[in-house]
Amino acid sequence: MSTLETAAQPEYLCRIAIDPLSRVEGHGKVTLLVDRDHHVRQARLHIVEFRGFEKFIQGRPYWEVPVVVQRLCGICPVSHNLAASKAVDQLVGAREITPTAEKIRRLMHCGQTLQSHAVHFFHLASPDFLFDFDDPTAHRNVGGVMADFPDIARQGVRLRKYGQEVIRITAGKRVHGSGNVPGGVNKALTLQERNYLLTDLDLMIQWGRNILKLIKQAYALNPGYFTHFATIRSNYLSLVRADGALDLYHGGLRARNGQGDILFDHLDYRRYAQVLREQVKPWSYMKFPFINALGPDKGWYRVGPLARINNCDFIPTPLAEAERREFAALGEGQPVHLTLAYHWARMIELLHAAEAIQELLLDPDIFGDELVVRGKMTHEGVGVIEAPRGTLFHHYRVNEDGLVEKANLIVSTTNNNQAMNESIRQVAERYLDGKELTEPLLNQIEVAVRAYDPCLSCATHALGQMPLIVELVEEESGAVMDSLMRDADGVVRGGH
């Protein structure tokens, strides 16, 4: 719905609302304020749902936490479960879990990364690469991909299925498993399970390489589009291994600025509160984190595949490392800032996850029988992991009875909050003409958001069948100048 709003100055502005966004997880909307000369004066991504996990986990026993918080998400529950499990490990005094337990968890996390990246690219983002913006909305979705590119669609389905099988075997079931326990895991792999997972793995790796070829072809055909669309300069944050390698499960915090200079490095993630702050704004339920030393205006940053590939010194699997080197050349010695390059980086990580699964399955530690360690109980634990969408923080404090007194979660999409707003603004300023609304224009704004693979409510993926109404309101009279409606069935209807 659109209304007439005023800025700090007495002039009137037109408000354009895209509500809700499609082909993303959860529900959100975008609003644009346009002045008399049709320049975009404000662009905001609003998160309109409230979850409240940080509050209702209070008073619960610590051992329930990993099982409860994974209900935040139906697509990436493993990430929340693992981050909470790492925090709970500290609560039970397990500073280091056994090699078998750690490798089972890493295997689980690689399965999660592979399946989540596959869902996002093949089911949600691939229409942005395979079809033009003015392609009919009824066709520009996963159904159109299945009809026109059946091999690509089938690969996406099977890649996700394979990742889900890795999760099932390590966590007990595909969604909301119970494989992680305080101080370790509750089962190792059997030889039969290992051999089963090895059966199709070479094919998964080959498909990962093939989809990277498709992305690079798309870039070669239109490098200017990749360069300009939604591109912003930013700081970057991620975990890195002690030797600077990409590590999705564990490591120290590294941050770089837009020129690639290190802001802090190998910081113990339990000290995250010393370098990061969170800002609250009245128009969104999602917080705005920033690097404290730089302040809220300059300290916002990006996380996720683009940040991880920019931040790491190398990837410890050979095929993905070769792809990283080719990708890094785009930056010419500086970080790659192209927002659409998130998809490219995401598929490099998918390939790395498949290679890492192979290495873990061939590691004899995967069959070990030492699964759990315990130590002296403590009252505070911080778990950080690289979820598919970016760095994920879980921080818990418990009392003498082991009941949660305080919880703080900074989810991956929250870390990208300001960056998504900046990308939306860039697209709106470059492509909005201010007079005539077109569905392709709306889609371009959504493409900018989809590049980040946001989980707006930590819910499930949507296939673009949500209704959408956008109105352009005359500045002074408030009369509707133009409108556009997308029905729940995907049909777009013009206004007047």
N, C-alpha and C positions, 0 to 999 in steps of 0.2 A: 504494500500500500504506500502511496506517495502523499506527502504533505508539504506545505510551504514552510520553510525554516529560515531563520535569520542567522547571520554570522556575528562575529564580535562587532563588526561595523554595521551601520543601520541598513545596508543594502539587502535586497532580497535575493535568495538563491533557489534554484530548482533542485529538488531532491529526487533522485532516481534510485529505486530499490530493486535489487535482484534477490528475490525471496521465494523459495529457498534455492540454494546452489544445488546443482545436480552432478551425478557421477563422482561424488565424494562420500566419505563416511560421516553419517550424522547429519545434523541440520545447522545451517548458518545462512547468513544473507550478506549482501554487499550493498552499501549505499554510497552514492556519488552526489556531491553538491556542485552545481554548475552555476557560474555567474552570468551576467547579462551578455557577455561576449562569448559564452559557451565554453569558457575555460574551466577545467576541473579544479575546484578549490579544496576539495576534501574527498578522500576515498577511504572507506572503512570496511573491514571485515568484522561482522558481528557474530558472536557465538551466543545463541539464544536459549541454550539448554543449560540446566544446572544439575550437577551430578552429586556432589557432597560427600564423596568417599572419605575425604580427609576428616570429616566430622563423625560420620556414623561408624568408622572403624574404632573410634575412641571407646575404651571400656571393654574391648574384646581381648581375649588372650592372644599372646604374640604368635602362637603356633597356627592360629586361624588366618593370620594376615595374608600369607601367599595365596591361600585358596580363595579368600574373599576378594582381594583386589584384582585378581585376574578377571573377575566379572566386569571390570571396566570395559572390556572389549571382547567382541566375538571373533575378530580377525587376528589380533595380536595378543591374546591372553598369555602366551608363553613369555613374552617380554615382561609383562607386569609380574607374572609369577616368579621369574628369575630375578628381577631386580629386588622384589620383596624377599625372596629366599636368601639373596646375598646379604641383605640387611639383617635378617633373622639369624643367619650364620654368626654374625657378630654378637647378637644378643645371647646366644648359647655358648659363646667363647670359642667358636671354630674359626680361627683366623685364617687357616688354610684347610680346605677340604682335601680328601684323598685324590690321587691322580685319576682313579677310575671315576669317582663322582664328578670331578671337574670335566672330564672328557665326555661323560654322558650328558652333562648339562650343555657343553659346547655343541655336541651333536644335535641335541634338542633345539638349540638356538639357531643353528645353521638350517635345520628343517623349517623353522619359523621364518627365517629371513627369506629362504627360497620361495616358500609358498606365498608369503605376503607380497613380495616383489612381483611374482608372477600374476597374482590377482590384480594388482594395481595396473601394471603395464598392459597385459593382454586384455583384461576385461574393462578397464576404465579409461586408460590413457591412449591405447593404440588407435582408437578412432581419430584422435587429434593428429596422428601421423599419417594415417592411411587415407583419410577423407579430407576434402576441402571444408573450410569453415561454412560455406554456403550450401553444403550437402544437406539434403532434407533431414530434419531431426529424427524422423521415424527410421532413418537408415543409418544415421551417424551415431552408432552405439555398438555394443557387443553383438547384437543380432545381425547388424550389417557386416561386421567382421566375419562372423560365422558364414554368412552367405557368400561374400566376395573373396574372403581369404580363409577358407576352411582349414588349411594346414596350419596357419598361424594360430587360429582359434583352438584347434585340437592340442597344439603344443602347450598353449597356456593352461588348458584344463589338466593335461597330464603332468606338467611341471608342478602345478599346485597340488595335485593328488599325491605326487611323490613326496613333496615336503610334508604333507599331512600324514603320510605313512611313517616318516621319520619321527614326527611328533607322537603319533599313536604308540609306537614301539618304545619310545623313551619315557613318555609321560603317562601312558596308560590309556589315553583316548585322545582323539584329534582336537577336541576343544575342552578347555577347563580340566586338564589332567591333574594327576596327583603324584607325579613321579618325584618331585622335589620335596624333601623333608628338612627340618632344621639340622644343619651340619652335613648335608649330603643328598643322596638319592636313595630310593628304596629298591632299585633293581639294576643289575647290569644287563648287557646284551647276551643272548645265547648265540651259538654258532649258526643256528638255523636262521635267526633274525638277521644276523650280519649278512649272511649269504643272500637272503631275500632282498635286502636293501641294495646290495651290490649289483643285482640282476640288470636293472635298467639305468644304472648310474652313468655309464659312458654315453648313453643316448641323451641324458639330461645335460651333460656337459656340452655335447655337440650342439644341442638346441640353444644353450646359452651363448655359444659362439655365433650361431646363425643370427640370433636376434640383434646382437651387437653389429653385425654386418648391415642389417636393415636400418638401424639407427644412423650409422655412419653414412650410408647411402643418402638418407634423408637430409643429413647435414650438408653433404657435398652438393646436393641439388639446389639448396637454398641456404647458404651459410649466413647471408645477411639477415634472414628471418630469425635464425637461432641467436644471432648476435644482438639484435635489437629488441626482440619480444620479451617484455617483462624483466629485462636484465637490470640488475642493481649491483652496486658495490657494497660489500658488507664485511663484518668480522665473521670468523668461523670457529666453531667449538666442537670437539669430539674427544673420545678416548683414543690413546695410542699406546702400543706396547712399549716396554722399557727401551727397546732398540729403535723405536719410531715406526714400527710396522703397524698396519691396519689390524685392529683387534676388536671384534664385535662383542666379546664377552667381558673382557677385563682390561685394565690399564690405568694410566694417569691422564688427567685432563690437559689438553693442549688447546690454546686459542691463538689464532693469527688475525692480523688486521687485513684490510683490503689490499695492501701491497705485498702481503705474504710474510710480514715481520712477526716474530713470535711475541705474544703478549704475556703468556705464562705457559709453562711446559712441565709435563710429568707431575702435575699437582695431584696429591693424594685426594681422590674424589670425596673422601670423608670431610674434607675441608672446603667443599664447594661453597658453603655459605660465606666464606671469607672473600670470595671473588665475584659472586653473583648476587644480585638483588632482584626483587619482583615488584613491579608497579601495577596498581589496580586502576582501571578506568571505568567510568560509570556506564558506558555503552556496550560492555561485553562482559560475559562471565569468565572469559579466559584472561589470565594474567599476562603481563608484559615483562619478561625477564631481560636483564641487561648486565653487562660487565661493570661492576661497581666503580672501578678506577676510571672508566670513561664516561660514566653518567648515563641517564636514560636516553638522551638525544643522540649520542654517538656510540653508546655501548651495546646496542642491540646486535644480534648475531644470527647466523644460520646454523642449523644442525642437519643431520641426515646424510644421504649418500654423497651429495655434492661436497658437504663440509668434510666428510671422512676421507674422500679421495683427495681433496685439496690439502688436508692436514697431514696425512701419513707420508712417511718417507718411502715406503714400498709396501707391496702386498705380498704376503708370504706364500702364495701359490703361483706357479709359473705362468699359466695362461692369463689369469687376471692381472698379473703384474705387467705383462706385455701390453695388455689393453690400457692399463693405467698410464704407462709411459706415452702411448699414443694420445690419450686424452689430455695429459698434462701439457703436451706441446701446444694446445690451443691457447694456454695462458701466457706463452712466451716468457716464462720465468716468474710469472705472478699467478695467483689463484685464478681458476676459471670461474667467472662470475655469471655466466649465461644461465638463466633460470631454467630454460628448457634442457640444459645439460644435466639437470637432476635425473632425467630419464636415462640418459647415457650412463651416468655414474651408477644408477640403480641396477642396470643390467650388468655392469662390471661386478657389482657385489653379488648378484645372482650367480654369475659364473664362479666367483670366489667361493660362495657357499657350497656349490656343488663339488668343487675341488676339495674343499675342506672336509666335507662329508666323506669323500673317498679316503682321505688321509686318516681320518678318525676311525673309520670302519676297519682299516688295515692295521691299526695300532693295537698291540696285544693288551694294553691296559684296559681296553673296552670290556674285557671279560673278567676283570678283577672281582674279588669278593669283599674288599674293604670299602665300604660304601658310606659310612657315617663316622664323624668325629664330634666330640663334645668337649667343652672346657668350662671355665668359670663363667657363670652368668654375669652379663653386663646389662646396663640400662639404656643403651643407645646404639643404634645401628643405621648405617647408610649403605644402600645398595645402588650401584649405577651400572647401567648396561647400554649398549648401542642397539636400541630397538630398530626395526626397519625404517621408521620415520625419523630417527635421530636419538640423541642422548636422553636417557630416561632416568630420573632421580626418584628414589624412594627413601624416606628418612623417617624413622620411628623412635620414639622414646617410651619406655615402659616403667611401671612402678615396681615396688618390691614383690607384688603378687603376680608379676608378669602380664599385667593388663596395660593396653596401650593408653598412654596419657596424651601424646601428641603425634600427629602425622603430617608430613609435608611431601607432596608429590609434585614434581615438575615434569609433565609429560612432554613427549617429543614435539607435538604440534604447538604446545605452549611456547617452547623455545623459538619456534619459527613464526610466532604471532606477528611481530612488527614487520618482519621480512615479507610476509604474505601481504600485509597492508601496503608496503612500499611497492611491491610488484603490481598489485591492483592499480595503484595510482599511476604507475608508469604506463600500463596498458591503456587506462582511461584517457590520460593526457595525449597519448599518441594516436588513438583510433576513434575516440568519441567525437562526433561532429556536432553534437548538441542540439540537433534539430529533428532528425529522423531516426527513430529507433528501428534497428534491424536485429533479427535473431542471431545472425552471425556475430554481431557486435557483442551481444550478451555471452555468446559462447566463448569469445576470445577472453573476456574477463574470467570466465570459469576455467579456461585452459590455464591461465596464470596460477589460479589456486590449485588446480589438479596437479601441477608440476611438483608441488610439495608433498603430494599424497597425504593430505591432512586427515586426521581422525578427529572430526569436530566434536563428537560426543563420545568417543571411544565406543562406537556402536558398530553396526554391520555396514557393508558396502551397499550402495544403491545403484541401480542400473539406469538412472536418468529419467525415471517415470514420475518424478514429483512435479506438481503443478507450479507454474511460474507466472506472475503478473508484474509487468513493469509499466509505469506511467510517467510521461514527461509533462510537468505542470508549468503553465505560464507564470512568469516571475512575479508579476504584480497582482493579477486578477485571481490567480489560483486555478484558472481553467485548464482542463486536460487538453494538451495540444496533440498528443500522440500516445498510443498504448499498444501493448503487445501481450498476448496471453499464450502460454503453453499449457495445454490440458494434461491431465494425469496420464492420458494415453499417448502423449508425445506430439499431438497435433498442435501446430502453431497457428494462431488466429490473429490477424491484424486488427487494429482499432479503426481510427478515422484519420 
